[in-house]
């Protein structure tokens, strides 16, 4: 029987497990605090538990500790890219971004990705496996330990599709928010999806106060299907309908991510069509200069085209920002460092 990862259990589930072992429910809060407050790495480090209980925990549970394999610090903007080994040689990436308002960490929710978006390096090797809730949390814990600095914002926008790993991501959101753990406000968490419509409805019903970011990258079905295979399952209208439901249900503004690719989706006509489709949704658009991934041959739009695209949206009443490119000198884009590391080692 495979052991459960102790760090991936929510407080309620941990309590259920302990009661089933014949233990008092209050032990769950003790253990949860050790794991997510003090962030220990060994069951034996829980020194206020009896040796007998610790031995019983080791029989039934494991603590899967992720390890830093490589770390690169940008000379341009203090961005730091981390490559973690989560066990069995499986690699994931995280990025620390420093802003005036605090530190933000972009974490992975899966090792690899099966969504197949043609502008993203994360999907090139397919999906290796889902991450557990504790492995998502540990990316934050390890970066805080490495830097000695508090992480105030989290973006679930690294490798993987969070809504394709729904249950584990929901457990992570509960764990990282808990007052006996890292106590991170849901309002400081952004979850990015390529548009799994039915899961957006499921997320809305949770009534969480996280920010939902939807990777749109096109103003219509034709262009979206050329760049995002998932668009063949969920139409443009279906994704927008789900986004509006999320905004109306949670009262939280939805962010639409739009990667600008030269000659594909960056014309003034594309911008005008996008603005007309988004009318009536509480949202804002985040324009992203596409990352260069040599396998797809895409070229980033010119600065002139990016600014013109943004101006069209703004003139039509759509709040728009242009994402500042961070860590370009350290392969900070999703999947780039992991891909390069494997290539260098012939994996």
JOFENHU-V349627 format. One record per residue. N is the residue number from 0. PSI is psi as a letter, one per 30 degrees, with the letter a starting at -180 (none if undefined). OMEGA is omega in radians with two decimals (999 if undefined). BURIAL is b if it has 9 or more other C-alpha atoms within 8 Angstrom, else e. Layout:
n: [N,N]
psi: [PSI,PSI]
omega: [OMEGA,OMEGA]
burial: [BURIAL,BURIAL]
//
This chain:
n: [0,1,2,3,4,5,6,7,8,9,10,11,12,13,14,15,16,17,18,19,20,21,22,23,24,25,26,27,28,29,30,31,32,33,34,35,36,37,38,39,40,41,42,43,44,45,46,47,48,49,50,51,52,53,54,55,56,57,58,59,60,61,62,63,64,65,66,67,68,69,70,71,72,73,74,75,76,77,78,79,80,81,82,83,84,85,86,87,88,89,90,91,92,93,94,95,96,97,98,99,100,101,102,103,104,105,106,107,108,109,110,111,112,113,114,115,116,117,118,119,120,121,122,123,124,125,126,127,128,129,130,131,132,133,134,135,136,137,138,139,140,141,142,143,144,145,146,147,148,149,150,151,152,153,154,155,156,157,158,159,160,161,162,163,164,165,166,167,168,169,170,171,172,173,174,175,176,177,178,179,180,181,182,183,184,185,186,187,188,189,190,191,192,193,194,195,196,197,198,199,200,201,202,203,204,205,206,207,208,209,210,211,212,213,214,215,216,217,218,219,220,221,222,223,224,225,226,227,228,229,230,231,232,233,234,235,236,237,238,239,240,241,242,243,244,245,246,247,248,249,250,251,252,253,254,255,256,257,258,259,260,261,262,263,264,265,266,267,268,269,270,271,272,273,274,275,276,277,278,279,280,281,282,283,284,285,286,287,288,289,290,291,292,293,294,295,296,297,298,299,300,301,302,303,304,305,306,307,308,309,310,311,312,313,314,315,316,317,318,319,320,321,322,323,324,325,326,327,328,329,330,331,332,333,334,335,336,337,338,339,340,341,342,343,344,345,346]
psi: [k,k,k,k,j,e,f,g,k,l,e,e,e,e,e,e,e,e,e,f,f,g,l,k,e,f,f,e,e,e,e,e,e,e,e,f,d,f,h,l,f,k,e,f,f,i,f,g,k,l,e,e,e,e,e,e,e,f,e,f,l,l,j,j,k,l,k,k,e,l,k,k,k,k,f,e,g,g,k,k,k,k,j,k,k,g,k,g,g,k,k,l,l,l,k,k,k,k,l,f,f,a,k,k,k,j,l,k,f,l,j,a,k,g,f,g,k,f,g,k,f,e,f,e,g,a,k,e,l,l,k,l,e,e,e,e,e,f,e,e,e,e,e,e,e,e,f,g,k,k,k,f,k,k,j,i,g,b,k,l,j,e,f,f,h,e,e,e,e,e,e,e,e,e,e,f,f,k,f,g,b,f,h,k,k,f,f,g,k,k,k,k,l,f,h,j,e,f,f,e,e,e,e,e,f,f,h,l,h,l,k,k,k,k,j,d,g,l,f,l,e,e,e,e,f,e,f,j,e,f,f,f,e,j,l,e,e,e,e,e,e,e,e,e,e,e,e,e,e,f,g,k,k,k,k,j,k,j,k,k,k,k,f,e,g,g,l,e,e,e,e,e,e,e,e,e,f,f,k,f,k,j,l,l,k,j,k,j,k,k,k,j,j,f,f,f,g,k,k,k,l,l,e,e,e,e,e,e,e,e,e,e,e,e,f,g,g,j,k,k,l,k,k,k,k,k,h,f,f,g,h,f,l,k,f,e,e,e,e,e,e,e,e,f,g,g,none]
omega: [3.11,3.10,3.07,3.08,-3.05,-3.08,-3.08,-3.14,3.00,-3.12,3.14,-3.12,3.07,3.09,3.12,3.14,-3.10,3.08,3.10,3.09,-3.13,-3.12,3.09,-3.11,-3.07,3.12,-3.12,-3.14,3.08,-3.08,3.13,3.13,3.08,-3.04,-2.97,3.03,3.12,3.04,3.11,-3.06,-3.10,-3.13,3.14,3.11,3.13,-2.90,3.10,2.99,3.12,3.11,-3.12,3.11,3.13,3.11,3.11,3.09,-3.12,3.10,-3.02,-3.02,3.01,2.98,-3.12,-3.10,3.08,-3.06,3.07,3.11,3.12,3.11,3.13,3.13,3.14,3.05,-3.05,-2.96,3.11,3.01,3.12,3.13,3.14,3.00,-3.09,2.94,-3.11,3.14,-3.14,3.10,3.13,-3.02,3.01,-3.12,3.01,3.14,3.02,3.13,-3.10,3.13,3.13,-3.10,3.13,-3.12,3.06,3.09,3.03,-3.08,3.06,3.08,3.08,2.96,-3.01,-3.09,3.14,-3.05,3.01,3.12,-2.94,-3.12,-3.02,-3.14,-3.08,-2.99,-3.01,-3.14,-3.12,-3.13,3.06,3.02,3.03,3.00,3.03,-3.12,-3.13,3.12,3.04,3.13,-3.09,3.07,3.12,-3.10,-3.09,3.11,3.08,3.13,-3.10,-3.07,-3.02,-3.09,3.12,3.00,-3.07,-3.14,3.13,3.08,3.08,-2.98,3.09,3.13,3.06,3.06,-3.06,-3.09,3.01,3.11,-2.86,-3.03,3.12,3.13,3.10,3.08,3.09,-3.12,3.10,-3.09,-3.02,-3.10,-2.96,-3.08,3.11,3.12,-3.10,3.04,3.14,-3.12,3.08,3.12,3.12,-3.14,3.06,3.07,-3.10,3.13,3.07,3.01,3.05,-2.90,-3.06,3.11,3.05,3.06,3.13,3.13,3.13,-3.11,3.07,3.12,3.09,-3.11,3.05,3.04,3.08,3.06,-3.11,3.10,-3.07,2.97,3.12,3.10,-3.08,-3.10,-3.05,-3.12,-3.10,-3.14,3.10,-3.04,-3.06,-3.13,-3.12,-3.12,3.08,3.11,-3.12,-3.10,3.10,-3.13,3.14,3.12,3.13,3.11,3.12,3.13,3.13,3.11,3.12,-3.12,-3.12,-3.08,-3.05,-3.04,3.12,3.12,3.10,3.02,3.02,3.09,-3.09,3.11,-3.07,-3.11,-3.06,3.06,-3.11,-3.01,-2.96,-3.11,3.08,3.11,3.08,-3.14,-3.13,3.12,3.12,-3.13,-3.12,-3.12,-3.08,-3.10,3.11,3.10,3.08,-2.97,2.89,-3.09,3.08,-3.13,-3.05,2.98,-3.00,3.07,3.11,3.02,-2.93,-3.11,-3.08,3.09,3.14,3.13,3.12,3.09,3.11,3.10,3.13,-3.13,-3.14,-3.13,3.12,3.12,3.13,-3.10,3.11,3.13,-3.13,-3.14,-3.13,3.01,3.12,3.12,-2.98,3.01,3.04,-3.08,3.04,-3.12,-3.09,2.98,-3.11,-3.13,-3.13,3.13,-3.04,3.13,-3.07,3.01,-3.02,-3.10,3.12,3.14,-3.12,-3.13,-3.14,-3.14,-3.12,-3.11,3.08,-3.11,999]
burial: [e,e,e,e,b,b,b,b,b,b,b,e,e,b,b,b,e,b,b,e,e,e,e,e,b,e,b,b,b,e,b,b,b,b,b,b,b,e,b,b,e,e,b,e,e,b,e,e,e,e,e,e,e,b,e,e,b,b,e,e,b,b,b,b,e,b,e,b,e,e,b,e,b,b,e,e,e,b,b,b,b,b,b,b,b,b,e,e,e,b,b,b,b,b,b,b,b,b,e,e,e,b,b,b,b,b,b,b,b,b,b,b,b,e,b,b,b,e,b,b,b,b,b,b,e,b,b,b,e,b,b,b,b,b,b,b,b,b,b,b,b,e,b,b,e,e,e,e,e,e,b,b,b,b,b,b,b,b,b,b,b,b,b,e,b,b,e,b,b,e,b,b,b,b,b,b,b,b,e,b,b,b,b,b,e,b,e,b,b,b,b,b,b,b,b,b,b,e,b,b,b,e,b,b,e,e,e,e,e,b,b,b,b,b,b,b,b,b,b,b,b,e,b,b,b,e,b,b,b,b,b,e,e,b,b,b,e,b,b,b,e,b,b,b,b,b,b,b,b,b,e,b,b,b,b,b,b,b,b,b,b,b,e,e,b,b,b,b,e,b,b,b,b,b,b,e,e,b,e,e,e,b,b,b,b,b,b,b,b,b,e,e,b,e,e,e,e,b,e,b,b,e,e,e,b,b,e,b,b,b,e,b,b,b,e,e,e,b,b,b,b,b,e,e,e,e,b,b,e,b,b,b,b,b,b,b,b,b,b,e,e,b,e,e,e,e,e]
//
